[in-house]
């Protein structure tokens, strides 16, 4: 296994890509979607795919940022095996997205904020460690966590306060 997690250069790289995912999330948040952004990079640290939530726009319950990014990455690489790829996402994946991530055999998941309601990587469950999982997923959580959490909390607070 590669030493992706803790050296300073790797952390700087993870922060860079997470900032890109945050920018996507902010853009879709302004368009009325829950602000979640996702980016897939390959083993050479090249951008393969990116997406933001599009559930409202597409009227599609499966149009989560992670699903869309994985779909585009698979099309770009012409394979569903994403073992050499890293997915950056601003929010801990839900059960649907966690399942897709595991089925893609993703090389590494990096996410920003925990999701205390539906997160199934470590918060409410850990799908990767369950008997039904066909893949042991390396995970790095908490990259740019405060920025990701604040963005989501602000977006939901605006909705509760009657904003757009």
Secondary structure, DSSP 8 states (H G I E B T S, - for coil): ----SSSHHHHHHHHHHHHHHHHHHHHHHHTTS---EEEEE-TTS-EEEEEE--HHHHT-TT--HHHHHHHHHHHHHT-S--TT-EEEEEE---HHHHHHHHHTT-SEEEEEE--TTT-TTTTS--GGGSTT-SS---EEE-TTHHHHHHHHHHHHHHHHTT--
